[in-house]
Amino acid sequence: MDEIQEFRAAVLKILLEAKDKKGEPRFTESDAKRLLAELRDDEIKDGLPFNTPEDVAEVLLEV
């Protein structure tokens, strides 16, 4: 697995672990994957030196 795919997998894991106020999952797996798919590989590559998977997941969770 390359660096971008590893990064995507880490962000996906965080999204799937996110809970709402009731303790329910915020996203289904398909919804989380769809949200993550909005990020292009070149965007992830450009941000790798500056962003952690947690940073990216936090931004996506605000959407």
SEFIZA-3560 file (N, C-alpha, C; in Angstrom, 3 decimals):
REM SEFIZA-3560
<numar><xx>0.855</xx><yy>-1.181</yy><zz>0.000</zz><atom>N</atom></numar>
<numar><xx>0.000</xx><yy>0.000</yy><zz>0.000</zz><atom>CA</atom></numar>
<numar><xx>0.896</xx><yy>1.238</yy><zz>0.000</zz><atom>C</atom></numar>
<numar><xx>0.571</xx><yy>2.191</yy><zz>-0.863</zz><atom>N</atom></numar>
<numar><xx>1.405</xx><yy>3.387</yy><zz>-0.914</zz><atom>CA</atom></numar>
<numar><xx>0.982</xx><yy>4.392</yy><zz>0.158</zz><atom>C</atom></numar>
<numar><xx>1.746</xx><yy>5.450</yy><zz>0.276</zz><atom>N</atom></numar>
<numar><xx>1.549</xx><yy>6.437</yy><zz>1.333</zz><atom>CA</atom></numar>
<numar><xx>0.163</xx><yy>7.094</yy><zz>1.278</zz><atom>C</atom></numar>
<numar><xx>-0.307</xx><yy>7.406</yy><zz>0.091</zz><atom>N</atom></numar>
<numar><xx>-1.615</xx><yy>8.048</yy><zz>-0.050</zz><atom>CA</atom></numar>
<numar><xx>-2.721</xx><yy>7.087</yy><zz>0.364</zz><atom>C</atom></numar>
<numar><xx>-2.615</xx><yy>5.829</yy><zz>-0.049</zz><atom>N</atom></numar>
<numar><xx>-3.639</xx><yy>4.844</yy><zz>0.324</zz><atom>CA</atom></numar>
<numar><xx>-3.628</xx><yy>4.592</yy><zz>1.832</zz><atom>C</atom></numar>
<numar><xx>-2.458</xx><yy>4.579</yy><zz>2.429</zz><atom>N</atom></numar>
<numar><xx>-2.360</xx><yy>4.410</yy><zz>3.884</zz><atom>CA</atom></numar>
<numar><xx>-3.009</xx><yy>5.592</yy><zz>4.595</zz><atom>C</atom></numar>
<numar><xx>-2.775</xx><yy>6.789</yy><zz>4.066</zz><atom>N</atom></numar>
<numar><xx>-3.360</xx><yy>7.999</yy><zz>4.634</zz><atom>CA</atom></numar>
<numar><xx>-4.884</xx><yy>7.941</yy><zz>4.529</zz><atom>C</atom></numar>
<numar><xx>-5.381</xx><yy>7.556</yy><zz>3.348</zz><atom>N</atom></numar>
<numar><xx>-6.832</xx><yy>7.435</yy><zz>3.145</zz><atom>CA</atom></numar>
<numar><xx>-7.431</xx><yy>6.407</yy><zz>4.119</zz><atom>C</atom></numar>
<numar><xx>-6.742</xx><yy>5.298</yy><zz>4.296</zz><atom>N</atom></numar>
<numar><xx>-7.228</xx><yy>4.252</yy><zz>5.204</zz><atom>CA</atom></numar>
<numar><xx>-7.293</xx><yy>4.776</yy><zz>6.645</zz><atom>C</atom></numar>
<numar><xx>-6.305</xx><yy>5.562</yy><zz>7.042</zz><atom>N</atom></numar>
<numar><xx>-6.285</xx><yy>6.114</yy><zz>8.395</zz><atom>CA</atom></numar>
<numar><xx>-7.425</xx><yy>7.119</yy><zz>8.585</zz><atom>C</atom></numar>
<numar><xx>-7.667</xx><yy>7.962</yy><zz>7.597</zz><atom>N</atom></numar>
<numar><xx>-8.773</xx><yy>8.926</yy><zz>7.679</zz><atom>CA</atom></numar>
<numar><xx>-10.108</xx><yy>8.180</yy><zz>7.719</zz><atom>C</atom></numar>
<numar><xx>-10.255</xx><yy>7.170</yy><zz>6.880</zz><atom>N</atom></numar>
<numar><xx>-11.490</xx><yy>6.388</yy><zz>6.849</zz><atom>CA</atom></numar>
<numar><xx>-11.765</xx><yy>5.756</yy><zz>8.214</zz><atom>C</atom></numar>
<numar><xx>-10.735</xx><yy>5.212</yy><zz>8.841</zz><atom>N</atom></numar>
<numar><xx>-10.889</xx><yy>4.594</yy><zz>10.162</zz><atom>CA</atom></numar>
<numar><xx>-11.414</xx><yy>5.619</yy><zz>11.166</zz><atom>C</atom></numar>
<numar><xx>-10.877</xx><yy>6.821</yy><zz>11.144</zz><atom>N</atom></numar>
<numar><xx>-11.310</xx><yy>7.872</yy><zz>12.064</zz><atom>CA</atom></numar>
<numar><xx>-12.764</xx><yy>8.253</yy><zz>11.787</zz><atom>C</atom></numar>
<numar><xx>-13.106</xx><yy>8.398</yy><zz>10.514</zz><atom>N</atom></numar>
<numar><xx>-14.485</xx><yy>8.745</yy><zz>10.162</zz><atom>CA</atom></numar>
<numar><xx>-15.467</xx><yy>7.675</yy><zz>10.637</zz><atom>C</atom></numar>
<numar><xx>-15.082</xx><yy>6.410</yy><zz>10.482</zz><atom>N</atom></numar>
<numar><xx>-15.969</xx><yy>5.323</yy><zz>10.879</zz><atom>CA</atom></numar>
<numar><xx>-16.105</xx><yy>5.199</yy><zz>12.399</zz><atom>C</atom></numar>
<numar><xx>-15.108</xx><yy>5.682</yy><zz>13.123</zz><atom>N</atom></numar>
<numar><xx>-15.151</xx><yy>5.643</yy><zz>14.584</zz><atom>CA</atom></numar>
<numar><xx>-15.873</xx><yy>6.845</yy><zz>15.178</zz><atom>C</atom></numar>
<numar><xx>-16.125</xx><yy>7.871</yy><zz>14.370</zz><atom>N</atom></numar>
<numar><xx>-16.774</xx><yy>9.092</yy><zz>14.858</zz><atom>CA</atom></numar>
<numar><xx>-18.215</xx><yy>8.796</yy><zz>15.260</zz><atom>C</atom></numar>
<numar><xx>-18.605</xx><yy>9.357</yy><zz>16.383</zz><atom>N</atom></numar>
<numar><xx>-19.969</xx><yy>9.154</yy><zz>16.911</zz><atom>CA</atom></numar>
<numar><xx>-20.685</xx><yy>10.503</yy><zz>17.010</zz><atom>C</atom></numar>
<numar><xx>-22.008</xx><yy>10.443</yy><zz>16.922</zz><atom>N</atom></numar>
<numar><xx>-22.794</xx><yy>11.650</yy><zz>17.118</zz><atom>CA</atom></numar>
<numar><xx>-23.077</xx><yy>11.826</yy><zz>18.615</zz><atom>C</atom></numar>
<numar><xx>-23.916</xx><yy>12.808</yy><zz>18.960</zz><atom>N</atom></numar>
<numar><xx>-24.194</xx><yy>13.101</yy><zz>20.363</zz><atom>CA</atom></numar>
<numar><xx>-24.890</xx><yy>11.946</yy><zz>21.080</zz><atom>C</atom></numar>
<numar><xx>-25.568</xx><yy>11.105</yy><zz>20.329</zz><atom>N</atom></numar>
<numar><xx>-26.265</xx><yy>9.962</yy><zz>20.916</zz><atom>CA</atom></numar>
<numar><xx>-25.378</xx><yy>8.724</yy><zz>21.006</zz><atom>C</atom></numar>
<numar><xx>-24.134</xx><yy>8.853</yy><zz>20.531</zz><atom>N</atom></numar>
<numar><xx>-23.224</xx><yy>7.714</yy><zz>20.555</zz><atom>CA</atom></numar>
<numar><xx>-23.360</xx><yy>6.798</yy><zz>19.349</zz><atom>C</atom></numar>
<numar><xx>-24.140</xx><yy>7.246</yy><zz>18.377</zz><atom>N</atom></numar>
<numar><xx>-24.327</xx><yy>6.472</yy><zz>17.150</zz><atom>CA</atom></numar>
<numar><xx>-23.247</xx><yy>6.850</yy><zz>16.135</zz><atom>C</atom></numar>
<numar><xx>-22.895</xx><yy>5.933</yy><zz>15.252</zz><atom>N</atom></numar>
<numar><xx>-21.914</xx><yy>6.261</yy><zz>14.209</zz><atom>CA</atom></numar>
<numar><xx>-22.412</xx><yy>7.439</yy><zz>13.366</zz><atom>C</atom></numar>
<numar><xx>-21.501</xx><yy>8.361</yy><zz>13.059</zz><atom>N</atom></numar>
<numar><xx>-21.876</xx><yy>9.521</yy><zz>12.247</zz><atom>CA</atom></numar>
<numar><xx>-22.042</xx><yy>9.154</yy><zz>10.786</zz><atom>C</atom></numar>
<numar><xx>-21.306</xx><yy>8.127</yy><zz>10.339</zz><atom>N</atom></numar>
<numar><xx>-21.332</xx><yy>7.758</yy><zz>8.933</zz><atom>CA</atom></numar>
<numar><xx>-21.449</xx><yy>6.256</yy><zz>8.764</zz><atom>C</atom></numar>
<numar><xx>-22.132</xx><yy>5.859</yy><zz>7.704</zz><atom>N</atom></numar>
<numar><xx>-22.043</xx><yy>4.466</yy><zz>7.281</zz><atom>CA</atom></numar>
<numar><xx>-20.720</xx><yy>4.349</yy><zz>6.545</zz><atom>C</atom></numar>
<numar><xx>-20.285</xx><yy>3.134</yy><zz>6.305</zz><atom>N</atom></numar>
<numar><xx>-19.027</xx><yy>2.958</yy><zz>5.584</zz><atom>CA</atom></numar>
<numar><xx>-19.110</xx><yy>3.571</yy><zz>4.190</zz><atom>C</atom></numar>
<numar><xx>-20.225</xx><yy>3.383</yy><zz>3.510</zz><atom>N</atom></numar>
<numar><xx>-20.350</xx><yy>3.935</yy><zz>2.158</zz><atom>CA</atom></numar>
<numar><xx>-20.357</xx><yy>5.462</yy><zz>2.176</zz><atom>C</atom></numar>
<numar><xx>-21.015</xx><yy>6.066</yy><zz>3.177</zz><atom>N</atom></numar>
<numar><xx>-21.017</xx><yy>7.529</yy><zz>3.278</zz><atom>CA</atom></numar>
<numar><xx>-19.615</xx><yy>8.060</yy><zz>3.577</zz><atom>C</atom></numar>
<numar><xx>-18.890</xx><yy>7.390</yy><zz>4.466</zz><atom>N</atom></numar>
<numar><xx>-17.536</xx><yy>7.818</yy><zz>4.800</zz><atom>CA</atom></numar>
<numar><xx>-16.623</xx><yy>7.706</yy><zz>3.585</zz><atom>C</atom></numar>
<numar><xx>-16.755</xx><yy>6.627</yy><zz>2.844</zz><atom>N</atom></numar>
<numar><xx>-15.936</xx><yy>6.458</yy><zz>1.637</zz><atom>CA</atom></numar>
<numar><xx>-16.279</xx><yy>7.508</yy><zz>0.589</zz><atom>C</atom></numar>
<numar><xx>-17.558</xx><yy>7.817</yy><zz>0.459</zz><atom>N</atom></numar>
<numar><xx>-17.980</xx><yy>8.836</yy><zz>-0.500</zz><atom>CA</atom></numar>
<numar><xx>-17.405</xx><yy>10.201</yy><zz>-0.123</zz><atom>C</atom></numar>
<numar><xx>-17.437</xx><yy>10.529</yy><zz>1.156</zz><atom>N</atom></numar>
<numar><xx>-16.891</xx><yy>11.789</yy><zz>1.638</zz><atom>CA</atom></numar>
<numar><xx>-15.389</xx><yy>11.847</yy><zz>1.393</zz><atom>C</atom></numar>
<numar><xx>-14.710</xx><yy>10.783</yy><zz>1.707</zz><atom>N</atom></numar>
<numar><xx>-13.263</xx><yy>10.722</yy><zz>1.526</zz><atom>CA</atom></numar>
<numar><xx>-12.881</xx><yy>10.778</yy><zz>0.045</zz><atom>C</atom></numar>
<numar><xx>-13.735</xx><yy>10.254</yy><zz>-0.801</zz><atom>N</atom></numar>
<numar><xx>-13.461</xx><yy>10.253</yy><zz>-2.238</zz><atom>CA</atom></numar>
<numar><xx>-13.453</xx><yy>11.664</yy><zz>-2.826</zz><atom>C</atom></numar>
<numar><xx>-14.010</xx><yy>12.611</yy><zz>-2.097</zz><atom>N</atom></numar>
<numar><xx>-13.994</xx><yy>13.994</yy><zz>-2.567</zz><atom>CA</atom></numar>
<numar><xx>-12.586</xx><yy>14.575</yy><zz>-2.573</zz><atom>C</atom></numar>
<numar><xx>-11.687</xx><yy>13.971</yy><zz>-1.820</zz><atom>N</atom></numar>
<numar><xx>-10.294</xx><yy>14.422</yy><zz>-1.800</zz><atom>CA</atom></numar>
<numar><xx>-9.521</xx><yy>13.738</yy><zz>-2.918</zz><atom>C</atom></numar>
<numar><xx>-8.891</xx><yy>14.536</yy><zz>-3.738</zz><atom>N</atom></numar>
<numar><xx>-8.077</xx><yy>13.981</yy><zz>-4.819</zz><atom>CA</atom></numar>
<numar><xx>-6.721</xx><yy>13.541</yy><zz>-4.258</zz><atom>C</atom></numar>
<numar><xx>-6.118</xx><yy>12.561</yy><zz>-4.904</zz><atom>N</atom></numar>
<numar><xx>-4.809</xx><yy>12.070</yy><zz>-4.470</zz><atom>CA</atom></numar>
<numar><xx>-3.772</xx><yy>13.189</yy><zz>-4.436</zz><atom>C</atom></numar>
<numar><xx>-3.804</xx><yy>14.082</yy><zz>-5.422</zz><atom>N</atom></numar>
<numar><xx>-2.815</xx><yy>15.159</yy><zz>-5.438</zz><atom>CA</atom></numar>
<numar><xx>-3.026</xx><yy>16.121</yy><zz>-4.267</zz><atom>C</atom></numar>
<numar><xx>-4.269</xx><yy>16.311</yy><zz>-3.821</zz><atom>N</atom></numar>
<numar><xx>-4.524</xx><yy>17.151</yy><zz>-2.650</zz><atom>CA</atom></numar>
<numar><xx>-3.934</xx><yy>16.500</yy><zz>-1.401</zz><atom>C</atom></numar>
<numar><xx>-4.125</xx><yy>15.200</yy><zz>-1.290</zz><atom>N</atom></numar>
<numar><xx>-3.571</xx><yy>14.485</yy><zz>-0.139</zz><atom>CA</atom></numar>
<numar><xx>-2.048</xx><yy>14.545</yy><zz>-0.177</zz><atom>C</atom></numar>
<numar><xx>-1.477</xx><yy>14.282</yy><zz>-1.340</zz><atom>N</atom></numar>
<numar><xx>-0.010</xx><yy>14.288</yy><zz>-1.470</zz><atom>CA</atom></numar>
<numar><xx>0.560</xx><yy>15.648</yy><zz>-1.094</zz><atom>C</atom></numar>
<numar><xx>-0.059</xx><yy>16.710</yy><zz>-1.571</zz><atom>N</atom></numar>
<numar><xx>0.419</xx><yy>18.058</yy><zz>-1.260</zz><atom>CA</atom></numar>
<numar><xx>0.331</xx><yy>18.362</yy><zz>0.232</zz><atom>C</atom></numar>
<numar><xx>-0.675</xx><yy>17.794</yy><zz>0.906</zz><atom>N</atom></numar>
<numar><xx>-0.865</xx><yy>18.080</yy><zz>2.319</zz><atom>CA</atom></numar>
<numar><xx>-0.146</xx><yy>17.154</yy><zz>3.270</zz><atom>C</atom></numar>
<numar><xx>0.430</xx><yy>16.072</yy><zz>2.761</zz><atom>N</atom></numar>
<numar><xx>1.087</xx><yy>15.097</yy><zz>3.640</zz><atom>CA</atom></numar>
<numar><xx>2.115</xx><yy>15.708</yy><zz>4.592</zz><atom>C</atom></numar>
<numar><xx>2.947</xx><yy>16.645</yy><zz>4.137</zz><atom>N</atom></numar>
<numar><xx>3.930</xx><yy>17.197</yy><zz>5.077</zz><atom>CA</atom></numar>
<numar><xx>3.313</xx><yy>18.047</yy><zz>6.191</zz><atom>C</atom></numar>
<numar><xx>2.061</xx><yy>18.470</yy><zz>6.000</zz><atom>N</atom></numar>
<numar><xx>1.468</xx><yy>19.431</yy><zz>6.926</zz><atom>CA</atom></numar>
<numar><xx>0.273</xx><yy>18.902</yy><zz>7.714</zz><atom>C</atom></numar>
<numar><xx>-0.375</xx><yy>17.848</yy><zz>7.218</zz><atom>N</atom></numar>
<numar><xx>-1.615</xx><yy>17.372</yy><zz>7.821</zz><atom>CA</atom></numar>
<numar><xx>-1.517</xx><yy>15.916</yy><zz>8.257</zz><atom>C</atom></numar>
<numar><xx>-2.097</xx><yy>15.645</yy><zz>9.408</zz><atom>N</atom></numar>
<numar><xx>-2.200</xx><yy>14.269</yy><zz>9.875</zz><atom>CA</atom></numar>
<numar><xx>-3.561</xx><yy>13.729</yy><zz>9.421</zz><atom>C</atom></numar>
<numar><xx>-3.746</xx><yy>12.428</yy><zz>9.460</zz><atom>N</atom></numar>
<numar><xx>-5.079</xx><yy>11.888</yy><zz>9.154</zz><atom>CA</atom></numar>
<numar><xx>-6.154</xx><yy>12.487</yy><zz>10.076</zz><atom>C</atom></numar>
<numar><xx>-5.794</xx><yy>12.739</yy><zz>11.320</zz><atom>N</atom></numar>
<numar><xx>-6.735</xx><yy>13.346</yy><zz>12.259</zz><atom>CA</atom></numar>
<numar><xx>-7.148</xx><yy>14.744</yy><zz>11.813</zz><atom>C</atom></numar>
<numar><xx>-6.181</xx><yy>15.514</yy><zz>11.299</zz><atom>N</atom></numar>
<numar><xx>-6.489</xx><yy>16.862</yy><zz>10.803</zz><atom>CA</atom></numar>
<numar><xx>-7.492</xx><yy>16.807</yy><zz>9.661</zz><atom>C</atom></numar>
<numar><xx>-7.250</xx><yy>15.918</yy><zz>8.726</zz><atom>N</atom></numar>
<numar><xx>-8.114</xx><yy>15.806</yy><zz>7.550</zz><atom>CA</atom></numar>
<numar><xx>-9.491</xx><yy>15.291</yy><zz>7.960</zz><atom>C</atom></numar>
<numar><xx>-9.527</xx><yy>14.304</yy><zz>8.831</zz><atom>N</atom></numar>
<numar><xx>-10.812</xx><yy>13.770</yy><zz>9.298</zz><atom>CA</atom></numar>
<numar><xx>-11.613</xx><yy>14.852</yy><zz>10.011</zz><atom>C</atom></numar>
<numar><xx>-10.944</xx><yy>15.681</yy><zz>10.799</zz><atom>N</atom></numar>
<numar><xx>-11.624</xx><yy>16.751</yy><zz>11.521</zz><atom>CA</atom></numar>
<numar><xx>-12.301</xx><yy>17.709</yy><zz>10.536</zz><atom>C</atom></numar>
<numar><xx>-11.611</xx><yy>18.053</yy><zz>9.476</zz><atom>N</atom></numar>
<numar><xx>-12.195</xx><yy>18.939</yy><zz>8.468</zz><atom>CA</atom></numar>
<numar><xx>-13.399</xx><yy>18.262</yy><zz>7.813</zz><atom>C</atom></numar>
<numar><xx>-13.251</xx><yy>16.995</yy><zz>7.473</zz><atom>N</atom></numar>
<numar><xx>-14.350</xx><yy>16.269</yy><zz>6.835</zz><atom>CA</atom></numar>
<numar><xx>-15.543</xx><yy>16.110</yy><zz>7.786</zz><atom>C</atom></numar>
<numar><xx>-15.278</xx><yy>15.979</yy><zz>9.063</zz><atom>N</atom></numar>
<numar><xx>-16.364</xx><yy>15.837</yy><zz>10.041</zz><atom>CA</atom></numar>
<numar><xx>-17.161</xx><yy>17.135</yy><zz>10.194</zz><atom>C</atom></numar>
<numar><xx>-16.552</xx><yy>18.249</yy><zz>9.846</zz><atom>N</atom></numar>
<numar><xx>-17.238</xx><yy>19.535</yy><zz>9.930</zz><atom>CA</atom></numar>
<numar><xx>-18.164</xx><yy>19.769</yy><zz>8.752</zz><atom>C</atom></numar>
<numar><xx>-18.014</xx><yy>18.981</yy><zz>7.697</zz><atom>N</atom></numar>
<numar><xx>-18.825</xx><yy>19.152</yy><zz>6.486</zz><atom>CA</atom></numar>
<numar><xx>-20.253</xx><yy>18.781</yy><zz>6.771</zz><atom>C</atom></numar>
//
